[in-house]
Amino acid sequence: MTLAPAGAALRRTALCLAAVALVATGCTTKPADSTSDGGPKDDASTGSSSGPVTLKDGSQVKLALIPGGAHPYFQPWKATAEVDKADFKLGDVTFNETGEWDQGKQNNVINSLAAQGYNAFGIFGVSPTDINSTFEDLKAKGFAVGSLASCPAGDTNSADFCLSTDVEAAAYKAAKATIEAIGGEGAIVHLTGNNVDSNTQRRIAGVKKAVAETNGKVTELPVITDIDKDLSTAQKAVADLLASKGKDIKGIVTTAYNPAVAAADGVASSKLPIKVVAIDDDAKILSGIKSGGVAATVTQNPVGQAYVGGWLLALLQSKQCTMKTPGVVVDSGSFVVTKDNVDTYDDERKAKTKELETEFAKQLSCQ
């Protein structure tokens, strides 16, 4: 599985967030609804301990966070939903991962939850090409909808907003870290997820961009896709790769969860001098960074997606606020983790989450 597409829509419309003390997201455009000094034009009250806009009454909001299916990436959403309920005093929350990576089944889950009274939806759509119709149906029923960790394919986002990783930028960072780890020359290989997913294609583009910048000093072997279905699939692919080409490879860049874990384990077992750069912060990956077996990883911000997304959905569904630009796309952040910052990177991610609240406030018109 690949996560968090953003693509062309993100590059054109993303709120380019200040990245003080953070790894740069590569975003430079000022939000459209800011003044010349970058401040908000109007009307979003600030100063709340739980966000820059204080939710006045969330008691009628029932929040549902719905990934496309079960996957380790989304587990922080479950705990964060309960934090949303407590911090924003919501009527109820639920986390439902029973969509089984089938858009039809996910739609059935969504419809069932709507029938149960849930009225604010944070959704990772299974099919980026089809999810807008689901968003449109929910909006027509008067529900607040956020596209979380994944934006629809193409240039249109029919949800109220999308809060997602710029996956092309994250993959570019991962490839740059790999190139640095191998000393700037040699062959690397990219392991990733579903080839037909727009996420994957953006990640492939990010890696190729970094390789192209070396002017031939670094070469890339054919991309290995479709290996994020589960850990065993990824493990087999890594074992086959190392057996056939291990001696020719200097670096492996992984941009999907299961291939990252499999590559770290496989290279460690093989004793081959291959530098591995992973994605996300599985315990094995972080342990590998500390021991030197993994050169780096690029983490995303699932907690920030669920927390800020829940706060914003509550503001919208309570009718306290509306989006100035419906469908706006925001980069939730990605962070390069090495041995130098492996013990402190989560502080950077928490700071980014606070920034997201402030930046979204600039996009709101509130009563």
C-alpha positions, -999 to 999 in steps of 0.1 A, spaced: 0 0 0 12 35 -7 1 65 13 -7 102 11 -9 113 -26 -7 150 -32 8 156 -67 0 185 -90 -29 198 -70 -7 200 -39 21 218 -58 -4 244 -70 -26 248 -39 -8 236 -8 -4 259 21 34 262 21 41 259 58 69 276 76 93 248 86 111 264 115 132 238 132 118 212 108 130 195 77 120 217 48 90 205 28 102 223 -3 72 245 -4 76 283 -10 42 298 -21 24 320 3 -12 310 12 -37 329 -10 -56 342 20 -28 359 38 -18 395 41 14 409 27 32 399 59 19 364 58 -7 369 85 -44 359 83 -67 384 67 -96 380 91 -119 364 115 -103 332 129 -100 336 167 -67 324 182 -53 314 215 -69 281 224 -48 256 242 -61 229 218 -58 249 186 -58 284 171 -96 284 168 -116 274 198 -144 250 191 -174 264 209 -196 233 210 -186 199 196 -213 179 214 -233 173 182 -203 162 162 -198 125 157 -164 119 141 -155 89 120 -119 83 109 -119 57 81 -88 43 64 -91 21 33 -83 -10 53 -60 -23 80 -24 -11 79 2 -2 105 3 34 93 -32 41 105 -29 27 140 -21 62 155 -55 74 141 -73 51 165 -57 66 197 -59 101 183 -96 98 177 -100 94 214 -78 124 220 -100 144 196 -131 134 216 -115 145 249 -99 177 237 -128 190 216 -156 174 237 -171 157 207 -203 137 208 -187 105 197 -158 92 177 -150 59 159 -121 44 139 -131 19 113 -106 0 92 -129 -27 78 -130 -15 42 -106 -43 31 -90 -21 5 -121 -23 -17 -138 10 -25 -172 -5 -27 -167 -21 8 -154 12 22 -184 30 8 -206 5 26 -188 12 58 -192 50 54 -229 47 46 -234 24 76 -217 49 99 -237 78 85 -269 58 92 -257 55 128 -255 92 132 -218 100 124 -216 133 106 -180 143 102 -157 120 81 -120 118 78 -113 94 50 -84 77 33 -100 67 0 -92 33 -14 -94 45 -50 -80 80 -56 -97 81 -90 -132 73 -76 -132 88 -41 -145 122 -51 -180 107 -58 -180 94 -22 -171 128 -9 -197 145 -31 -224 121 -18 -215 129 18 -214 166 12 -248 165 -4 -261 150 29 -247 179 49 -217 162 63 -182 176 68 -156 156 49 -118 156 50 -95 136 28 -68 124 52 -34 109 43 -45 107 6 -59 132 -19 -80 124 -49 -62 118 -82 -62 147 -106 -68 184 -99 -101 183 -80 -107 175 -43 -144 174 -36 -138 171 2 -137 202 23 -99 198 25 -71 173 21 -44 169 47 -18 146 33 19 141 28 34 155 -4 47 120 -13 68 131 -42 87 155 -20 90 128 7 104 103 -18 128 129 -32 141 134 4 145 97 8 164 93 -24 187 122 -16 194 106 18 202 73 0 225 91 -25 244 108 4 247 75 23 263 57 -6 288 85 -12 272 100 -42 278 73 -67 267 37 -75 235 18 -82 204 21 -61 170 4 -63 136 17 -53 111 -6 -35 75 7 -33 38 -2 -34 9 -5 -59 21 4 -93 -13 17 -105 -17 40 -74 -11 76 -82 8 78 -49 33 53 -62 38 71 -95 46 103 -76 70 85 -54 87 70 -84 90 105 -99 105 119 -67 132 92 -67 140 96 -104 144 134 -99 170 129 -72 189 104 -93 188 126 -124 205 154 -104 236 133 -100 243 135 -137 249 98 -141 270 92 -110 241 73 -95 220 48 -115 187 33 -106 178 -3 -112 142 -11 -124 117 -1 -97 102 -29 -78 65 -22 -72 34 -40 -58 52 -54 -27 34 -35 1 4 -59 3 19 -75 34 52 -81 51 57 -116 36 53 -103 1 79 -77 7 102 -101 24 101 -125 -6 108 -96 -30 138 -84 -10 152 -119 -7 149 -124 -45 165 -90 -51 195 -96 -28 201 -131 -42 201 -119 -78 216 -84 -76 228 -78 -41 264 -75 -50 256 -48 -76 235 -26 -53 249 2 -31 217 16 -18 180 7 -13 154 34 -10 120 23 2 88 44 0 63 20 14 59 5 49 63 -32 44 92 -30 19 110 -7 44 109 -33 72 117 -62 49 147 -43 34 161 -35 68 158 -71 80 170 -86 47 202 -65 43 211 -70 80 207 -108 75 227 -108 43 256 -89 57 258 -71 24 272 -35 25 240 -19 12 227 13 27 190 13 34 167 43 36 133 35 49 99 52 53 79 57 85 90 49 121 85 12 127 104 2 158 127 -20 137 136 9 115 144 32 144 165 5 161 183 0 128 191 37 126 205 37 161 226 6 154 238 19 120 221 -8 100 196 17 85 210 49 71 179 70 75 141 70 72 115 96 62 86 97 86 51 111 79 26 126 103 -4 103 109 -11 118 144 -12 153 130 -35 142 102 -60 127 126 -57 154 153 -58 185 131 -83 168 107 -106 160 136 -104 195 150 -111 210 116 -140 186 108 -156 195 141 -154 232 134 -170 226 100 -197 202 110 -207 224 140 -212 252 114 -189 274 135 -166 278 105 -165 273 68 -135 269 44 -126 300 25 -113 278 -3 -131 244 -3 -109 215 -13 -77 232 -3 -47 207 -1 -22 209 28 11 191 32 10 174 66 48 171 66 76 146 62 108 144 82 142 129 75 154 109 105 191 99 110 212 88 139 217 125 147 180 132 154 164 98 160 157 107 196 142 141 189 124 139 155 90 134 172 94 169 188 97 183 152 66 164 141 46 177 171 57 213 163 46 207 127 12 197 139 8 230 158 18 248 127 -9 230 107 -35 243 132 -23 278 127 -21 276 89 -56 261 87 -70 289 108 -60 313 80 -83 293 57 -114 296 79 -142 320 81 -157 316 116 -187 329 135 
